[in-house]
């Protein structure tokens, strides 16, 4: 017998798959804080999607693949008149909510945006009969938890893979369950999510940063719905050793032979700890730097030509992902540049999505300030970033002038969207939501949509179709 013949005994499913299936099918969420935060998350995520509809680069990605396609029992896309199949609707909703880089964030060994999963959740919840918004909120909590717990100790970016792999895995788990999938079918669908070739981070980093990063989550959520349907409706089998198979499994092929590590069991921790992007549509590692720059604006706005240098003190993850020099080629390049995101508010006192467009970027003062910036790491910031009891995202900005004077060093450790600033942040988040809705809808429809969130019990009991119908 040849020594090279593989032994064909099919293994039991990998524990990572069964642990997720156990959680999705068996865990009862009993955290009032998680549900309340999920309601804020739903509000904010949809607001981000509505804001994105102002940008033609986003809206041209939406709608049926073949124009004029008529779909029975169609899924609606909030803020539009599109009526789509659940796979394309998941793409469209996921694309909208991620387009402006303004929805919630999770920072750990891996980064990501767990509200990206709403694309799959809201699509399938419309497609399946008799689902309520409580079902949507529960699925959101669980998708956040799966994505976030996988991210706590496992860095996919360090092996060149994009964080949307975790969106696909989390969305596949909850979408398959919502589609009526059994425990075994959830395990099978999850194996398909891992066996896919995963997206590279090429489109997020210099010198190749581009707009795919704005629709990558939509791509992941639509793929998750498709995989769930392939397993539940077409009866496709799974691949139980997808992670651990020697030579051919994910660990050996894509993770340098390392197995996943876990900090904590699945519960409702991630939703309770989630970071909201409230004030600025900017990559989250920069949020406190932008806030510091806004505070410094009045002191420097009339002295820009007198600046000698600008010192940006930050943490290792920010340096690795968003610190860049040289030309910035498009809006997606600019909203992943720490120096650009600090320069704009120093000049104008704010940072909005339109500030990444070509007309604003042409202001020569932005490049002048970028050229004067020094980026340095504070080791304490990097340590506290990973501390589960702190989870800080600290930055500091200090301006030095040619006459030898300087501003104070403005240090901010926790952005307004952090759990430690919930009381301060939630009224601002509600204002962000209401402004987005009022700018897109008529006064009567805007009032109706805003009113949906005034009574949490009524919202929980509302049918998904009624809820989404208010947004069409």
Secondary structure as UniProt FT lines:
FT   TURN            3..4
FT   HELIX           15..26
FT   HELIX           32..52
FT   TURN            53..54
FT   HELIX           56..59
FT   TURN            60..61
FT   TURN            67..68
FT   TURN            72..73
FT   STRAND          75..76
FT   TURN            78..79
FT   STRAND          83..84
FT   HELIX           86..99
FT   STRAND          105..107
FT   STRAND          111..112
FT   HELIX           114..117
FT   HELIX           118..127
FT   TURN            129..130
FT   HELIX           133..153
FT   HELIX           157..159
FT   HELIX           164..178
FT   TURN            179..180
FT   HELIX           183..195
FT   HELIX           201..204
FT   TURN            206..207
FT   HELIX           212..232
FT   TURN            233..234
FT   TURN            240..244
FT   TURN            246..248
FT   HELIX           250..254
FT   TURN            256..257
FT   HELIX           269..273
FT   HELIX           284..286
FT   HELIX           287..300
FT   TURN            301..302
FT   HELIX           304..306
FT   STRAND          307..314
FT   HELIX           316..322
FT   HELIX           331..334
FT   TURN            335..336
FT   HELIX           338..348
FT   HELIX           353..356
FT   HELIX           358..361
FT   HELIX           364..371
FT   STRAND          373..377
FT   HELIX           379..386
FT   TURN            388..390
FT   STRAND          395..401
FT   TURN            402..403
FT   STRAND          410..412
FT   TURN            416..417
FT   HELIX           419..421
FT   HELIX           422..440
FT   HELIX           443..451
FT   TURN            452..453
FT   HELIX           456..461
FT   HELIX           464..469
FT   TURN            470..471
//
